[in-house]
C-alpha cells in the first residue's frame, strides 16, 4: 500500500521522508545485528579453540557456524583481504636477506676462506690464512646467521606465517599459495616459504647443503618432531629438504641475481609438486589462484624478543 501511494504521488514529501528514515533505520539496525552476530560466533569459535579435548564436537560446531556465516555474507571476516600467494613476495625477501648488512661479514669471510692466490707459491702461508677466515666464518655461522634464521629470530618467518595464514582448528593448520611458471597455483604448507628463503640465504653465505640438512635434522630432534623413517635424510623432513634445496638451486642458477621473473621461471610444476601439502586440518578459503603482492620484504619478520643479559 505504501509503495502504491508513493507511485500514485498521493504521499507528501514529508511522509516520504519519514518512511525513508524509518526504512534506513531498520536496515541500519539489521546490519548492526548481523555484525553483532558475526562477533559472537567469532568469539565462540576462538574461545572453543582453547577448550578441553572433550569439547571437540563444540569446536566443530562453532567452526562450521563461523564458516557458514562467512559464506552467507558472501565474504569472510578478513579472508577477502588476506594475500595468500607469496610468489611475488619471495624474491623481495630473498634479496633483502642476501644484501643484509648482518651477513656481510660472513660473506666476506666465506670469500677469503677459499683464497687461492698463494696456492702455487706458498701453500705454507695459504693454509693459516684459510684457517683464520674459516674460524671467523664459523663464528658468524653460530652467531648472527643462526640467531636471525632459527629459534624465533627475526627471519624465522614461519612463526608469523603460521599465525597469519591459519585457517583451521589446529595451531599449525596454515598454508600459503605458490604459482609455478606454467600458471599452476597450489596451496603448500605454511613453512615452505621459510625453507626456500633459508636455502637461498644459506647458499649466499657459503653453507653447504649437507650442513643445512644436518642442522635441520638436529632441530627436528631438539623439537621432538624427528621421525625414524627419515633417518636416511639425517632426520630432516624430506619436504623441508625439497624446499631448502629449491632455495639453493635458485641462488646458484641465478648467481644470486633473483628477480621475480627468475623466481617464477625456476618454480616449475615439478618443483611445486615436490613441496609439502597443507596440514590435513587446513581449510582453504578459496581455490589456489595468483594474487598481486602487497607485502614488503620484511612483512613476515618475527618481532625480536628482548634477551636476558
PLY file of the C-alpha trace (Angstrom):
ply
format ascii 1.0
element vertex 309
property float x
property float y
property float z
element edge 308
property int vertex1
property int vertex2
end_header
0.00 0.00 0.00
2.84 2.36 0.84
4.53 1.64 -2.49
1.25 2.21 -4.36
0.72 5.57 -2.66
4.27 6.66 -3.49
3.83 5.70 -7.15
0.47 7.43 -7.36
2.02 10.61 -5.95
-0.60 10.62 -3.14
2.08 10.80 -0.43
3.56 14.14 0.54
7.30 14.76 0.55
7.27 14.88 4.35
5.57 11.48 4.52
8.07 10.07 2.04
10.97 11.36 4.14
9.51 9.77 7.27
9.15 6.41 5.52
12.70 6.66 4.19
14.13 7.41 7.62
12.23 4.51 9.19
13.39 2.15 6.43
17.00 3.32 6.68
16.90 2.94 10.44
15.59 -0.61 10.10
18.33 -1.53 7.61
21.00 0.00 9.84
19.71 -1.94 12.85
19.76 -5.17 10.83
23.32 -4.52 9.69
24.43 -3.86 13.25
22.69 -7.02 14.37
24.47 -9.00 11.67
27.81 -7.58 12.79
26.99 -8.42 16.40
26.11 -11.99 15.40
29.37 -12.27 13.49
31.25 -11.10 16.55
29.50 -13.56 18.83
30.13 -16.51 16.54
33.75 -15.49 16.05
34.27 -15.17 19.79
32.62 -18.56 20.34
34.91 -20.05 17.70
38.06 -18.58 19.25
37.00 -19.47 22.77
36.27 -23.05 21.75
39.79 -23.40 20.41
41.19 -23.18 23.90
38.69 -25.62 25.38
39.41 -29.15 26.53
39.67 -32.16 24.23
36.20 -33.20 25.38
34.78 -30.17 23.59
35.83 -31.27 20.09
32.22 -31.51 18.97
31.54 -27.96 20.17
34.66 -26.74 18.40
33.46 -28.26 15.15
30.03 -26.73 15.57
31.45 -23.29 16.27
33.81 -23.55 13.31
31.04 -24.66 10.96
28.84 -21.79 12.13
31.78 -19.43 11.69
32.31 -20.50 8.07
28.60 -20.74 7.29
28.10 -17.11 8.23
31.07 -16.16 6.06
29.52 -17.91 3.07
26.11 -16.36 3.74
27.64 -12.89 3.76
29.46 -13.60 0.51
32.84 -12.87 2.08
34.86 -13.95 5.07
35.69 -11.75 8.01
39.05 -10.69 6.72
39.82 -13.59 4.35
38.94 -11.47 1.36
41.72 -9.06 2.37
44.40 -11.67 3.00
47.05 -12.24 0.34
47.97 -15.91 0.47
50.02 -16.05 -2.74
53.69 -15.43 -1.89
55.11 -15.96 -5.38
55.69 -12.26 -5.93
56.90 -11.67 -2.37
59.58 -14.36 -2.24
62.18 -12.58 -4.45
61.88 -9.44 -2.31
62.57 -11.37 0.89
65.46 -13.33 -0.61
67.16 -10.20 -1.96
66.67 -8.46 1.38
68.46 -11.32 3.14
71.39 -11.70 0.78
72.01 -7.94 0.77
71.64 -7.53 4.53
74.48 -5.90 6.48
74.04 -8.53 9.20
75.54 -11.21 6.93
78.11 -9.02 5.13
80.96 -10.21 7.37
80.04 -13.86 6.84
80.03 -13.38 3.07
83.44 -11.69 3.27
84.94 -14.46 5.39
83.47 -17.08 3.05
85.23 -15.49 0.10
88.54 -15.32 1.96
88.44 -18.88 3.32
88.52 -20.09 -0.30
91.56 -17.95 -1.05
93.75 -19.44 -3.82
96.19 -16.59 -4.51
99.20 -18.28 -2.86
98.34 -21.92 -3.61
101.18 -22.39 -6.09
103.64 -20.05 -4.42
103.45 -20.60 -0.69
100.92 -23.17 0.49
102.53 -22.93 3.94
101.23 -19.32 4.11
97.87 -20.05 2.49
96.80 -22.73 5.00
96.96 -20.50 8.09
95.16 -17.68 6.25
92.37 -20.04 5.27
92.15 -21.36 8.81
91.75 -17.88 10.27
88.97 -16.92 7.90
87.30 -20.31 8.30
87.25 -19.78 12.04
85.73 -16.33 11.63
83.14 -17.75 9.22
82.15 -20.43 11.73
81.79 -17.80 14.46
79.38 -15.89 12.20
77.50 -19.12 11.42
76.83 -19.77 15.08
76.31 -16.08 15.73
74.25 -13.80 13.50
73.18 -16.44 10.98
71.60 -18.81 13.49
70.16 -16.04 15.66
68.45 -14.48 12.63
67.12 -17.65 10.99
66.21 -20.04 13.80
64.74 -20.17 17.30
62.36 -17.24 16.90
64.91 -14.99 15.21
63.86 -12.05 13.07
63.98 -14.07 9.83
62.23 -17.11 11.32
59.22 -16.14 9.20
57.40 -19.44 9.66
56.22 -18.27 13.07
54.44 -15.23 11.64
53.04 -17.19 8.69
51.65 -19.87 10.99
49.52 -17.21 12.64
48.73 -15.10 9.55
47.65 -17.96 7.29
45.99 -20.20 9.85
42.59 -21.45 8.74
41.62 -24.48 10.77
41.25 -25.84 14.27
44.88 -26.79 14.91
47.66 -24.35 15.77
49.56 -25.35 12.63
46.63 -25.59 10.21
48.09 -22.91 7.98
49.15 -22.69 4.34
50.03 -20.24 1.60
49.95 -20.29 -2.20
52.77 -20.57 -4.75
52.28 -20.44 -8.54
54.58 -22.24 -11.00
55.93 -20.90 -14.30
53.08 -22.66 -16.12
50.50 -20.69 -14.16
49.56 -23.61 -11.93
48.87 -22.48 -8.37
48.77 -24.71 -5.29
48.32 -24.48 -1.55
51.51 -25.52 0.27
52.41 -25.87 3.94
52.98 -22.56 5.71
56.64 -23.50 6.38
57.51 -23.73 2.67
58.36 -20.07 2.05
60.60 -20.00 5.12
62.51 -23.08 3.99
63.04 -21.67 0.49
64.24 -18.40 1.98
66.59 -20.26 4.30
68.11 -22.25 1.42
68.82 -19.18 -0.70
70.27 -17.30 2.28
72.47 -20.24 3.28
73.76 -20.58 -0.28
74.70 -16.90 -0.31
76.95 -17.20 2.75
78.56 -20.48 1.69
76.83 -23.01 3.93
77.00 -26.39 2.15
73.82 -28.36 1.64
74.93 -31.25 3.80
75.41 -28.86 6.71
71.93 -27.39 6.24
70.42 -30.87 6.18
72.30 -31.89 9.30
71.17 -28.72 11.09
67.57 -29.37 10.03
67.70 -32.88 11.44
69.18 -31.66 14.71
66.37 -29.11 15.02
63.79 -31.88 14.40
65.38 -33.95 17.18
65.54 -30.96 19.52
61.87 -30.10 18.92
60.74 -33.72 19.29
59.37 -33.89 15.73
62.00 -36.23 14.24
60.72 -39.46 12.67
62.69 -42.69 12.49
61.71 -43.21 8.84
63.71 -40.08 7.99
66.99 -41.46 9.34
68.35 -41.67 5.80
67.87 -37.88 5.49
69.70 -37.07 8.75
66.21 -36.95 10.37
65.24 -33.82 8.44
61.74 -33.84 6.95
62.19 -34.62 3.21
59.67 -31.91 2.32
61.77 -29.37 4.20
64.80 -30.59 2.27
62.99 -30.13 -1.04
62.09 -26.53 -0.22
65.57 -25.72 1.09
67.18 -27.29 -1.98
64.96 -25.20 -4.23
66.35 -22.13 -2.46
69.91 -23.37 -3.07
69.20 -24.16 -6.73
67.57 -20.78 -7.25
70.56 -18.91 -5.85
73.17 -20.98 -7.66
71.42 -20.98 -11.05
70.88 -17.22 -10.99
74.25 -16.45 -9.38
72.39 -14.51 -6.74
70.52 -12.25 -9.17
66.99 -13.24 -8.17
64.36 -11.22 -9.97
60.65 -12.01 -9.84
60.90 -13.36 -13.38
63.84 -15.60 -12.42
61.94 -16.91 -9.41
58.86 -17.72 -11.46
60.94 -19.41 -14.17
62.66 -21.60 -11.58
59.41 -22.62 -9.90
58.38 -25.37 -12.32
55.43 -27.71 -11.91
57.88 -30.41 -10.86
59.27 -28.23 -8.09
55.79 -27.17 -6.99
54.66 -30.80 -6.76
57.68 -31.65 -4.59
56.71 -29.16 -1.89
54.78 -30.07 1.23
50.98 -30.07 1.05
48.97 -28.15 3.68
48.16 -29.82 7.02
45.08 -32.04 6.97
43.13 -29.63 9.15
43.71 -26.63 6.90
40.55 -25.38 5.19
41.37 -23.40 2.00
39.30 -20.19 1.98
39.24 -20.32 -1.83
40.78 -22.18 -4.77
44.51 -21.56 -5.19
44.97 -18.60 -7.51
47.55 -15.88 -8.20
47.36 -12.66 -6.21
49.20 -9.37 -6.60
51.87 -8.92 -3.95
51.32 -6.18 -1.38
53.76 -7.39 1.29
57.08 -5.59 1.85
60.26 -7.64 2.08
60.12 -7.60 5.88
56.38 -8.25 6.01
56.77 -11.51 7.94
59.76 -10.70 10.11
59.33 -12.14 13.58
59.43 -9.47 16.31
62.70 -9.66 18.15
62.35 -10.52 21.80
64.47 -8.97 24.48
67.16 -11.37 25.59
68.39 -11.74 29.11
71.90 -10.34 29.63
0 1
1 2
2 3
3 4
4 5
5 6
6 7
7 8
8 9
9 10
10 11
11 12
12 13
13 14
14 15
15 16
16 17
17 18
18 19
19 20
20 21
21 22
22 23
23 24
24 25
25 26
26 27
27 28
28 29
29 30
30 31
31 32
32 33
33 34
34 35
35 36
36 37
37 38
38 39
39 40
40 41
41 42
42 43
43 44
44 45
45 46
46 47
47 48
48 49
49 50
50 51
51 52
52 53
53 54
54 55
55 56
56 57
57 58
58 59
59 60
60 61
61 62
62 63
63 64
64 65
65 66
66 67
67 68
68 69
69 70
70 71
71 72
72 73
73 74
74 75
75 76
76 77
77 78
78 79
79 80
80 81
81 82
82 83
83 84
84 85
85 86
86 87
87 88
88 89
89 90
90 91
91 92
92 93
93 94
94 95
95 96
96 97
97 98
98 99
99 100
100 101
101 102
102 103
103 104
104 105
105 106
106 107
107 108
108 109
109 110
110 111
111 112
112 113
113 114
114 115
115 116
116 117
117 118
118 119
119 120
120 121
121 122
122 123
123 124
124 125
125 126
126 127
127 128
128 129
129 130
130 131
131 132
132 133
133 134
134 135
135 136
136 137
137 138
138 139
139 140
140 141
141 142
142 143
143 144
144 145
145 146
146 147
147 148
148 149
149 150
150 151
151 152
152 153
153 154
154 155
155 156
156 157
157 158
158 159
159 160
160 161
161 162
162 163
163 164
164 165
165 166
166 167
167 168
168 169
169 170
170 171
171 172
172 173
173 174
174 175
175 176
176 177
177 178
178 179
179 180
180 181
181 182
182 183
183 184
184 185
185 186
186 187
187 188
188 189
189 190
190 191
191 192
192 193
193 194
194 195
195 196
196 197
197 198
198 199
199 200
200 201
201 202
202 203
203 204
204 205
205 206
206 207
207 208
208 209
209 210
210 211
211 212
212 213
213 214
214 215
215 216
216 217
217 218
218 219
219 220
220 221
221 222
222 223
223 224
224 225
225 226
226 227
227 228
228 229
229 230
230 231
231 232
232 233
233 234
234 235
235 236
236 237
237 238
238 239
239 240
240 241
241 242
242 243
243 244
244 245
245 246
246 247
247 248
248 249
249 250
250 251
251 252
252 253
253 254
254 255
255 256
256 257
257 258
258 259
259 260
260 261
261 262
262 263
263 264
264 265
265 266
266 267
267 268
268 269
269 270
270 271
271 272
272 273
273 274
274 275
275 276
276 277
277 278
278 279
279 280
280 281
281 282
282 283
283 284
284 285
285 286
286 287
287 288
288 289
289 290
290 291
291 292
292 293
293 294
294 295
295 296
296 297
297 298
298 299
299 300
300 301
301 302
302 303
303 304
304 305
305 306
306 307
307 308
